[in-house]
Amino acid sequence: SALVMDMLTFSKEREPDLRPANLNRVVNDVVELAQVRASEMHVELAVHLAEPMPELVFDPEGIHHAVLNVVSNALDAVADRSEGGKVEVQTEYDGTYARIYVRDNGPGIPPEEMKNLFRPFVSTKGTRGTGLGLPVSQKIVVEHGGRIHVQTHPGQGSCFTMELPAVFPLTSSPPK
């Protein structure tokens, strides 16, 4: 079902279903969903939610899907560690942007693979990967007017940052 959802999301032009929602709740739901898989893999999965996080306008299902793809990739990245695999998910709000960080202590991404990171159907996971997860996540974030940044250090891990412009419901004003 995840493959079908990725293919549908990637292949069709769609407008995000924008509505007021709580980004921390969406991110926490992703972490709770991924926690079972992380436990089975003996990977520590931690979440650090920014407080306060104002209610923002975004597509909660779309962002859930984007974050879940990135968290799943991070879990895959640390799966081969003999011990001490760790994935951290963090939110941040600075008044202008809301950010979601997904950090792992995996092997990092080789420089020669960086140029293909967001190309559809390119995967380094062999038969386990479709090559749609990151392109779909990027598409969803871009549909929100945001972008994804990637920092990687071979042998030390990677950090994916999903940066979304803070859009507030019409009935509220931006928090200071």
MDTraj code that builds the backbone (N, CA, C; nanometers):
import mdtraj as md
import numpy as np

residues = "SER ALA LEU VAL MET ASP MET LEU THR PHE SER LYS GLU ARG GLU PRO ASP LEU ARG PRO ALA ASN LEU ASN ARG VAL VAL ASN ASP VAL VAL GLU LEU ALA GLN VAL ARG ALA SER GLU MET HIS VAL GLU LEU ALA VAL HIS LEU ALA GLU PRO MET PRO GLU LEU VAL PHE ASP PRO GLU GLY ILE HIS HIS ALA VAL LEU ASN VAL VAL SER ASN ALA LEU ASP ALA VAL ALA ASP ARG SER GLU GLY GLY LYS VAL GLU VAL GLN THR GLU TYR ASP GLY THR TYR ALA ARG ILE TYR VAL ARG ASP ASN GLY PRO GLY ILE PRO PRO GLU GLU MET LYS ASN LEU PHE ARG PRO PHE VAL SER THR LYS GLY THR ARG GLY THR GLY LEU GLY LEU PRO VAL SER GLN LYS ILE VAL VAL GLU HIS GLY GLY ARG ILE HIS VAL GLN THR HIS PRO GLY GLN GLY SER CYS PHE THR MET GLU LEU PRO ALA VAL PHE PRO LEU THR SER SER PRO PRO LYS".split()
xyz = np.array([
    [0.0825, -0.1204, 0.0000],
    [0.0000, 0.0000, 0.0000],
    [0.0862, 0.1259, 0.0000],
    [0.2022, 0.1202, 0.0679],
    [0.2910, 0.2371, 0.0693],
    [0.3421, 0.2671, -0.0714],
    [0.3744, 0.1622, -0.1471],
    [0.4218, 0.1804, -0.2842],
    [0.3135, 0.2454, -0.3700],
    [0.1915, 0.1979, -0.3583],
    [0.0816, 0.2548, -0.4365],
    [0.0603, 0.4013, -0.3994],
    [0.0621, 0.4314, -0.2703],
    [0.0444, 0.5709, -0.2266],
    [0.1564, 0.6594, -0.2798],
    [0.2800, 0.6109, -0.2739],
    [0.3919, 0.6881, -0.3274],
    [0.3747, 0.7127, -0.4766],
    [0.3344, 0.6093, -0.5496],
    [0.3173, 0.6249, -0.6939],
    [0.2057, 0.7245, -0.7253],
    [0.0949, 0.7161, -0.6531],
    [-0.0151, 0.8097, -0.6753],
    [0.0260, 0.9521, -0.6410],
    [0.0922, 0.9690, -0.5298],
    [0.1346, 1.1023, -0.4887],
    [0.2327, 1.1612, -0.5878],
    [0.3260, 1.0794, -0.6344],
    [0.4278, 1.1297, -0.7252],
    [0.3713, 1.1588, -0.8640],
    [0.2787, 1.0755, -0.9094],
    [0.2373, 1.0831, -1.0488],
    [0.1315, 1.1885, -1.0780],
    [0.0527, 1.2270, -0.9810],
    [-0.0552, 1.3188, -1.0140],
    [-0.0307, 1.4578, -0.9569],
    [-0.0758, 1.5554, -1.0340],
    [-0.0723, 1.6925, -0.9863],
    [-0.1871, 1.7073, -0.8877],
    [-0.1568, 1.7582, -0.7724],
    [-0.2624, 1.7765, -0.6741],
    [-0.2305, 1.8964, -0.5881],
    [-0.3331, 1.9544, -0.5393],
    [-0.3173, 2.0633, -0.4447],
    [-0.3193, 2.0028, -0.3049],
    [-0.2326, 2.0480, -0.2172],
    [-0.2386, 1.9983, -0.0794],
    [-0.3730, 2.0356, -0.0161],
    [-0.4225, 1.9497, 0.0717],
    [-0.5460, 1.9736, 0.1453],
    [-0.5104, 2.0558, 0.2690],
    [-0.4986, 2.1864, 0.2496],
    [-0.4513, 2.2759, 0.3545],
    [-0.5606, 2.3019, 0.4575],
    [-0.5222, 2.2858, 0.5847],
    [-0.6142, 2.3166, 0.6945],
    [-0.5328, 2.3357, 0.8222],
    [-0.5902, 2.4040, 0.9205],
    [-0.5175, 2.4214, 1.0463],
    [-0.4891, 2.2864, 1.1120],
    [-0.3668, 2.2689, 1.1560],
    [-0.3277, 2.1428, 1.2202],
    [-0.2068, 2.1674, 1.3098],
    [-0.1760, 2.0681, 1.3897],
    [-0.0636, 2.0761, 1.4821],
    [0.0509, 1.9916, 1.4276],
    [0.1595, 2.0567, 1.3878],
    [0.2738, 1.9863, 1.3296],
    [0.3349, 1.8880, 1.4285],
    [0.3432, 1.9260, 1.5554],
    [0.3985, 1.8340, 1.6548],
    [0.3169, 1.7059, 1.6630],
    [0.1859, 1.7168, 1.6543],
    [0.1007, 1.5988, 1.6615],
    [0.1255, 1.5083, 1.5412],
    [0.1374, 1.5672, 1.4229],
    [0.1629, 1.4882, 1.3019],
    [0.2970, 1.4158, 1.3132],
    [0.4005, 1.4880, 1.3538],
    [0.5342, 1.4284, 1.3666],
    [0.5344, 1.3202, 1.4738],
    [0.4697, 1.3461, 1.5857],
    [0.4638, 1.2462, 1.6921],
    [0.3902, 1.1205, 1.6456],
    [0.2832, 1.1370, 1.5677],
    [0.2118, 1.0211, 1.5131],
    [0.3040, 0.9365, 1.4255],
    [0.3876, 1.0023, 1.3441],
    [0.4826, 0.9289, 1.2592],
    [0.5789, 0.8487, 1.3459],
    [0.6323, 0.9127, 1.4490],
    [0.7293, 0.8447, 1.5365],
    [0.6635, 0.7266, 1.6069],
    [0.5414, 0.7460, 1.6558],
    [0.4716, 0.6348, 1.7203],
    [0.4500, 0.5195, 1.6219],
    [0.4135, 0.5507, 1.4991],
    [0.3928, 0.4493, 1.3966],
    [0.5230, 0.3743, 1.3657],
    [0.6332, 0.4463, 1.3596],
    [0.7630, 0.3869, 1.3249],
    [0.8294, 0.3174, 1.4439],
    [0.7793, 0.3424, 1.5650],
    [0.8424, 0.2893, 1.6857],
    [0.8470, 0.1364, 1.6868],
    [0.7425, 0.0714, 1.6396],
    [0.7394, -0.0753, 1.6381],
    [0.8511, -0.1292, 1.5495],
    [0.8624, -0.0721, 1.4296],
    [0.9684, -0.1157, 1.3376],
    [1.1060, -0.0894, 1.3976],
    [1.1235, 0.0273, 1.4581],
    [1.2527, 0.0622, 1.5192],
    [1.2880, -0.0380, 1.6295],
    [1.1902, -0.0736, 1.7125],
    [1.2151, -0.1706, 1.8203],
    [1.2553, -0.3054, 1.7643],
    [1.1857, -0.3491, 1.6585],
    [1.2191, -0.4768, 1.5957],
    [1.3606, -0.4760, 1.5395],
    [1.4063, -0.3579, 1.4962],
    [1.5402, -0.3441, 1.4379],
    [1.6461, -0.3149, 1.5445],
    [1.6031, -0.3004, 1.6704],
    [1.6920, -0.2632, 1.7807],
    [1.7568, -0.1267, 1.7558],
    [1.6758, -0.0338, 1.7062],
    [1.7194, 0.1022, 1.6783],
    [1.6484, 0.1958, 1.7751],
    [1.7230, 0.2865, 1.8331],
    [1.6635, 0.3864, 1.9207],
    [1.5998, 0.4951, 1.8336],
    [1.4720, 0.5197, 1.8544],
    [1.3999, 0.6234, 1.7818],
    [1.3488, 0.7236, 1.8843],
    [1.3983, 0.8462, 1.8754],
    [1.3632, 0.9499, 1.9727],
    [1.2958, 1.0667, 1.9030],
    [1.2115, 1.1359, 1.9769],
    [1.1446, 1.2542, 1.9229],
    [1.1610, 1.3697, 2.0211],
    [1.1854, 1.4887, 1.9672],
    [1.1995, 1.6110, 2.0457],
    [1.1114, 1.7157, 1.9787],
    [1.0019, 1.7505, 2.0451],
    [0.9047, 1.8416, 1.9859],
    [0.9223, 1.9829, 2.0410],
    [0.9235, 2.0804, 1.9508],
    [0.9395, 2.2210, 1.9894],
    [0.8161, 2.2661, 2.0667],
    [0.8403, 2.3355, 2.1716],
    [0.7311, 2.3966, 2.2479],
    [0.7654, 2.5427, 2.2669],
    [0.6792, 2.6345, 2.2352],
    [0.5477, 2.6069, 2.1777],
    [0.5570, 2.5897, 2.0261],
    [0.4601, 2.5171, 1.9720],
    [0.4442, 2.5041, 1.8271],
    [0.3029, 2.5534, 1.7979],
    [0.2902, 2.6646, 1.7274],
    [0.1565, 2.7171, 1.7003],
    [0.0808, 2.6292, 1.6008],
    [-0.0494, 2.6443, 1.5998],
    [-0.1288, 2.5780, 1.4968],
    [-0.0948, 2.6443, 1.3643],
    [-0.0661, 2.5627, 1.2637],
    [-0.0282, 2.6119, 1.1317],
    [-0.1228, 2.5543, 1.0271],
    [-0.1201, 2.6123, 0.9091],
    [-0.2014, 2.5633, 0.7987],
    [-0.1104, 2.4820, 0.7063],
    [-0.1435, 2.3533, 0.6907],
    [-0.0699, 2.2640, 0.6021],
    [-0.1565, 2.1414, 0.5777],
    [-0.1100, 2.0528, 0.4918],
    [-0.1810, 1.9280, 0.4631],
    [-0.1267, 1.8214, 0.5591],
    [-0.2009, 1.7904, 0.6659],
    [-0.1465, 1.6976, 0.7656],
    [-0.1167, 1.5579, 0.7100],
    [-0.2028, 1.5068, 0.6201],
    [-0.1767, 1.3741, 0.5638],
    [-0.0539, 1.3764, 0.4734],
    [-0.0405, 1.4823, 0.3952],
    [0.0758, 1.4940, 0.3077],
    [0.2055, 1.5027, 0.3866],
    [0.2071, 1.5881, 0.4882],
    [0.3291, 1.6022, 0.5697],
    [0.3561, 1.4729, 0.6457],
    [0.2528, 1.4065, 0.6940],
    [0.2706, 1.2768, 0.7595],
    [0.3416, 1.1806, 0.6645],
    [0.2946, 1.1744, 0.5413],
    [0.3532, 1.0860, 0.4401],
    [0.4998, 1.1228, 0.4142],
    [0.5276, 1.2520, 0.3998],
    [0.6648, 1.2973, 0.3721],
    [0.7590, 1.2619, 0.4873],
    [0.7150, 1.2882, 0.6088],
    [0.7997, 1.2603, 0.7261],
    [0.8186, 1.1102, 0.7424],
    [0.7123, 1.0332, 0.7217],
    [0.7235, 0.8878, 0.7353],
    [0.8247, 0.8309, 0.6357],
    [0.8246, 0.8805, 0.5122],
    [0.9232, 0.8341, 0.4141],
    [1.0651, 0.8625, 0.4609],
    [1.0894, 0.9819, 0.5122],
    [1.2251, 1.0189, 0.5551],
    [1.2658, 0.9393, 0.6790],
    [1.1739, 0.9227, 0.7738],
    [1.2045, 0.8438, 0.8937],
    [1.2320, 0.6980, 0.8548],
    [1.1534, 0.6427, 0.7630],
    [1.1760, 0.5040, 0.7176],
    [1.3142, 0.4892, 0.6553],
    [1.3540, 0.5881, 0.5742],
    [1.4884, 0.5837, 0.5153],
    [1.5965, 0.5897, 0.6231],
    [1.5741, 0.6733, 0.7242],
    [1.6732, 0.6840, 0.8321],
    [1.6847, 0.5506, 0.9064],
    [1.5715, 0.4861, 0.9323],
    [1.5755, 0.3547, 0.9975],
    [1.6512, 0.2548, 0.9110],
    [1.6259, 0.2559, 0.7807],
    [1.6993, 0.1670, 0.6899],
    [1.8493, 0.1966, 0.6940],
    [1.8847, 0.3238, 0.7051],
    [2.0264, 0.3630, 0.7045],
    [2.1017, 0.3083, 0.8248],
    [2.0343, 0.2970, 0.9390],
    [2.1030, 0.2490, 1.0594],
    [2.0799, 0.1001, 1.0852],
    [2.0016, 0.0353, 1.0007],
    [1.9655, -0.1055, 1.0221],
    [2.0861, -0.1977, 1.0249],
    [2.1896, -0.1655, 0.9514],
    [2.3049, -0.2550, 0.9418],
    [2.4100, -0.2308, 1.0496],
    [2.3860, -0.1337, 1.1352],
    [2.4804, -0.1115, 1.2461],
    [2.4715, -0.2297, 1.3413],
    [2.5851, -0.2789, 1.3856],
    [2.5821, -0.3939, 1.4763],
    [2.5192, -0.3557, 1.6103],
    [2.5355, -0.2316, 1.6506],
    [2.4704, -0.1824, 1.7729],
    [2.4709, -0.0305, 1.7712],
    [2.3826, 0.0256, 1.8461],
    [2.3817, 0.1709, 1.8634],
    [2.3166, 0.2507, 1.7521],
    [2.2302, 0.1870, 1.6700],
    [2.1599, 0.2627, 1.5678],
    [2.0643, 0.3610, 1.6331],
    [2.0660, 0.4847, 1.5846],
    [1.9822, 0.5872, 1.6474],
    [1.9256, 0.6800, 1.5410],
    [1.7965, 0.7103, 1.5536],
    [1.7295, 0.8077, 1.4686],
    [1.6605, 0.9072, 1.5616],
    [1.6827, 1.0357, 1.5351],
    [1.6193, 1.1415, 1.6137],
    [1.5331, 1.2264, 1.5215],
    [1.4123, 1.2535, 1.5662],
    [1.3208, 1.3386, 1.4929],
    [1.2923, 1.4592, 1.5815],
    [1.3053, 1.5776, 1.5243],
    [1.2916, 1.7005, 1.6031],
    [1.2112, 1.8033, 1.5240],
    [1.1293, 1.8798, 1.5946],
    [1.0616, 1.9929, 1.5317],
    [1.1192, 2.1216, 1.5867],
    [1.1031, 2.2280, 1.5067],
    [1.1529, 2.3602, 1.5459],
    [1.0616, 2.4643, 1.4815],
    [1.0385, 2.5712, 1.5532],
    [0.9604, 2.6826, 1.5000],
    [1.0335, 2.8110, 1.5363],
    [1.0585, 2.8984, 1.4346],
    [1.1325, 3.0218, 1.4612],
    [1.0530, 3.1490, 1.4297],
    [0.9226, 3.1346, 1.4092],
    [0.8409, 3.2517, 1.3785],
    [0.8162, 3.2684, 1.2299],
    [0.9060, 3.2182, 1.1469],
    [0.8924, 3.2273, 1.0016],
    [0.8781, 3.0896, 0.9389],
    [0.9512, 2.9932, 0.9915],
    [0.9505, 2.8566, 0.9382],
    [0.9253, 2.7555, 1.0492],
    [0.8644, 2.6463, 1.0089],
    [0.8587, 2.5268, 1.0929],
    [0.9510, 2.4260, 1.0257],
    [1.0326, 2.3606, 1.1057],
    [1.1274, 2.2641, 1.0505],
    [1.1108, 2.1292, 1.1195],
    [1.1340, 2.0263, 1.0405],
    [1.1356, 1.8903, 1.0916],
    [1.2723, 1.8336, 1.0554],
    [1.3472, 1.7932, 1.1566],
    [1.4797, 1.7350, 1.1356],
    [1.4698, 1.5844, 1.1586],
    [1.5321, 1.5080, 1.0701],
    [1.5435, 1.3636, 1.0894],
    [1.6921, 1.3320, 1.0780],
    [1.7520, 1.2969, 1.1932],
    [1.8958, 1.2683, 1.2003],
    [1.9172, 1.1202, 1.2262],
    [2.0198, 1.0659, 1.1635],
    [2.0560, 0.9269, 1.1916],
    [2.2066, 0.9173, 1.2084],
    [2.2505, 0.8095, 1.2719],
    [2.3940, 0.7860, 1.2884],
    [2.4397, 0.6705, 1.1991],
    [2.3793, 0.6647, 1.0810],
    [2.4153, 0.5619, 0.9835],
    [2.5458, 0.5942, 0.9121],
    [2.5683, 0.5302, 0.7986],
    [2.6952, 0.5460, 0.7275],
    [2.7079, 0.6774, 0.6503],
    [2.6017, 0.7567, 0.6450],
    [2.6053, 0.8781, 0.5632],
    [2.5814, 0.8433, 0.4174],
    [2.5723, 0.9465, 0.3362],
    [2.5441, 0.9276, 0.1933],
    [2.6711, 0.9606, 0.1156],
    [2.7197, 0.8664, 0.0358],
    [2.8405, 0.8944, -0.0439],
    [2.8177, 1.0133, -0.1376],
    [2.9188, 1.0968, -0.1576],
    [2.9039, 1.2159, -0.2426],
    [2.8499, 1.1847, -0.3821],
    [2.8893, 1.0719, -0.4395],
    [2.8443, 1.0386, -0.5748],
    [2.6946, 1.0041, -0.5800],
    [2.6328, 0.9753, -0.4655],
    [2.4896, 0.9446, -0.4625],
    [2.4040, 1.0681, -0.4355],
    [2.4649, 1.1762, -0.3910],
    [2.3879, 1.2955, -0.3553],
    [2.3098, 1.3528, -0.4740],
    [2.3686, 1.3500, -0.5937],
    [2.3024, 1.4107, -0.7097],
    [2.1757, 1.3356, -0.7501],
    [2.1653, 1.2083, -0.7124],
    [2.0491, 1.1268, -0.7489],
    [1.9499, 1.1078, -0.6342],
    [1.9746, 1.1736, -0.5229],
    [1.8966, 1.1512, -0.4019],
    [1.7464, 1.1698, -0.4233],
    [1.7081, 1.2701, -0.4998],
    [1.5663, 1.3003, -0.5191],
    [1.5165, 1.2634, -0.6586],
    [1.5951, 1.1851, -0.7327],
    [1.5512, 1.1391, -0.8653],
    [1.4594, 1.0189, -0.8475],
    [1.3447, 1.0212, -0.9146],
    [1.2518, 0.9087, -0.9008],
    [1.3100, 0.7792, -0.9567],
    [1.2746, 0.6723, -0.8889],
    [1.3095, 0.5352, -0.9280],
    [1.4587, 0.5053, -0.9164],
    [1.5339, 0.5898, -0.8477],
    [1.6744, 0.5620, -0.8204],
    [1.6831, 0.5230, -0.6732],
    [1.7288, 0.4016, -0.6462],
    [1.7368, 0.3518, -0.5100],
    [1.8694, 0.2798, -0.4900],
    [1.9224, 0.2933, -0.3699],
    [2.0439, 0.2196, -0.3346],
    [2.0096, 0.0987, -0.2478],
    [1.8799, 0.0705, -0.2311],
    [1.8359, -0.0380, -0.1440],
    [1.8140, -0.1691, -0.2179],
    [1.8505, -0.1738, -0.3437],
    [1.8287, -0.2966, -0.4211],
    [1.6804, -0.3238, -0.4353],
    [1.6395, -0.4480, -0.4109],
    [1.4985, -0.4843, -0.4278],
    [1.4097, -0.4319, -0.3158],
    [1.4690, -0.3803, -0.2077],
    [1.3890, -0.3282, -0.0967],
    [1.3384, -0.1875, -0.1230],
    [1.3949, -0.1165, -0.2191],
    [1.3566, 0.0226, -0.2407],
    [1.2922, 0.0462, -0.3757],
    [1.2027, 0.1442, -0.3805],
    [1.1364, 0.1792, -0.5066],
    [1.1975, 0.3038, -0.5701],
    [1.2700, 0.3815, -0.4907],
    [1.3222, 0.5074, -0.5428],
    [1.2158, 0.6153, -0.5492],
    [1.1073, 0.5982, -0.4748],
    [1.0012, 0.6985, -0.4747],
    [0.9888, 0.7747, -0.3429],
    [1.0388, 0.7215, -0.2343],
    [1.0203, 0.7830, -0.1035],
    [1.0676, 0.9271, -0.0954],
    [1.1935, 0.9509, -0.1277],
    [1.2462, 1.0878, -0.1190],
    [1.1880, 1.1809, -0.2244],
    [1.1717, 1.1367, -0.3509],
    [1.1068, 1.2264, -0.4469],
    [0.9647, 1.2658, -0.4045],
    [0.8913, 1.1708, -0.3471],
    [0.7560, 1.2016, -0.2992],
    [0.7620, 1.3010, -0.1842],
    [0.8522, 1.2778, -0.0902],
    [0.8660, 1.3707, 0.0228],
    [0.9019, 1.5105, -0.0261],
    [0.9948, 1.5179, -0.1186],
    [1.0336, 1.6484, -0.1728],
    [0.9151, 1.7153, -0.2428],
    [0.8398, 1.6403, -0.3209],
    [0.7243, 1.6955, -0.3918],
    [0.6235, 1.7528, -0.2933],
    [0.5945, 1.6812, -0.1872],
    [0.4979, 1.7272, -0.0875],
    [0.5475, 1.8541, -0.0197],
    [0.6731, 1.8563, 0.0193],
    [0.7289, 1.9741, 0.0866],
    [0.7284, 2.0947, -0.0080],
    [0.7661, 2.0749, -0.1329],
    [0.7665, 2.1839, -0.2310],
    [0.6245, 2.2343, -0.2559],
    [0.5253, 2.1441, -0.2578],
    [0.3856, 2.1863, -0.2731],
    [0.3416, 2.2798, -0.1607],
    [0.4091, 2.2724, -0.0482],
    [0.3806, 2.3598, 0.0656],
    [0.4643, 2.4882, 0.0626],
    [0.5429, 2.5057, -0.0429],
    [0.6297, 2.6230, -0.0505],
    [0.7583, 2.6068, 0.0274],
    [0.7903, 2.4830, 0.0626],
    [0.9091, 2.4566, 0.1430],
    [1.0187, 2.3896, 0.0632],
    [1.1166, 2.3367, 0.1363],
    [1.2275, 2.2661, 0.0723],
    [1.2896, 2.1683, 0.1712],
    [1.3648, 2.0741, 0.1157],
    [1.4372, 1.9759, 0.1974],
    [1.5866, 2.0017, 0.1818],
    [1.6541, 2.0102, 0.2944],
    [1.8007, 2.0228, 0.2964],
    [1.8570, 1.8892, 0.3455],
    [1.9732, 1.8539, 0.2955],
    [2.0387, 1.7307, 0.3399],
    [2.1819, 1.7633, 0.3790],
    [2.2182, 1.7231, 0.4982],
    [2.3581, 1.7297, 0.5417],
    [2.4005, 1.5865, 0.5708],
    [2.5139, 1.5492, 0.5196],
    [2.5610, 1.4133, 0.5431],
    [2.7112, 1.4141, 0.5653],
    [2.7527, 1.3227, 0.6503],
    [2.8947, 1.3080, 0.6810],
    [2.9261, 1.1591, 0.6731],
    [2.9958, 1.1174, 0.5673],
    [3.0270, 0.9747, 0.5538],
    [3.0854, 0.9172, 0.6827],
    [3.0263, 0.8069, 0.7250],
    [3.0693, 0.7399, 0.8467],
    [3.0054, 0.7941, 0.9727],
    [2.9321, 0.9061, 0.9630],
    [2.8753, 0.9675, 1.0837],
    [2.7241, 0.9848, 1.0789],
    [2.6638, 0.9762, 0.9617],
    [2.5194, 0.9886, 0.9542],
    [2.4747, 1.1037, 0.8674],
    [2.3427, 1.1232, 0.8684],
    [2.2816, 1.2263, 0.7844],
    [2.1732, 1.2989, 0.8613],
    [2.1404, 1.4178, 0.8133],
    [2.0297, 1.4950, 0.8677],
    [1.9494, 1.5509, 0.7513],
    [1.8219, 1.5142, 0.7469],
    [1.7284, 1.5689, 0.6490],
    [1.6441, 1.6733, 0.7216],
    [1.6378, 1.7919, 0.6647],
    [1.5589, 1.9003, 0.7217],
    [1.4480, 1.9366, 0.6246],
    [1.3240, 1.9209, 0.6705],
    [1.2077, 1.9637, 0.5925],
    [1.1659, 2.0991, 0.6474],
    [1.1785, 2.2007, 0.5637],
    [1.1519, 2.3381, 0.6062],
    [1.0237, 2.3870, 0.5401],
    [0.9268, 2.4253, 0.6222],
    [0.7971, 2.4703, 0.5733],
    [0.7733, 2.6138, 0.6174],
    [0.7258, 2.7009, 0.5273],
    [0.6911, 2.8354, 0.5715],
    [0.5754, 2.8281, 0.6715],
    [0.5852, 2.9067, 0.7774],
    [0.4801, 2.9081, 0.8790],
    [0.3615, 2.9878, 0.8253],
    [0.2524, 2.9184, 0.7986],
    [0.1290, 2.9806, 0.7515],
    [0.0272, 2.9641, 0.8636],
    [-0.0317, 3.0749, 0.9049],
    [-0.1213, 3.0741, 1.0188],
    [-0.2673, 3.0769, 0.9744],
    [-0.3550, 3.0147, 1.0533],
    [-0.4969, 3.0227, 1.0231],
    [-0.5421, 3.1688, 1.0228],
    [-0.6400, 3.2005, 0.9407],
    [-0.6888, 3.3382, 0.9309],
    [-0.7404, 3.3916, 1.0645],
    [-0.7852, 3.3058, 1.1518],
    [-0.8447, 3.3489, 1.2777],
    [-0.7434, 3.3737, 1.3885],
    [-0.6162, 3.3492, 1.3610],
    [-0.5167, 3.3718, 1.4656],
    [-0.4007, 3.4536, 1.4089],
    [-0.3294, 3.5128, 1.5008],
    [-0.2120, 3.5902, 1.4608],
    [-0.0871, 3.5128, 1.4969],
    [0.0226, 3.5415, 1.4272],
    [0.1467, 3.4671, 1.4556],
    [0.1936, 3.4898, 1.5984],
    [0.2320, 3.3833, 1.6667],
    [0.2899, 3.3977, 1.8012],
    [0.4252, 3.4650, 1.7922],
    [0.4624, 3.5310, 1.8963],
    [0.5924, 3.5996, 1.9024],
    [0.7005, 3.5029, 1.9439],
])
top = md.Topology()
chain = top.add_chain()
for i, resn in enumerate(residues, 1):
    res = top.add_residue(resn, chain, resSeq=i)
    for name in ("N", "CA", "C"):
        top.add_atom(name, md.element.get_by_symbol(name[0]), res)
traj = md.Trajectory(xyz[None], top)
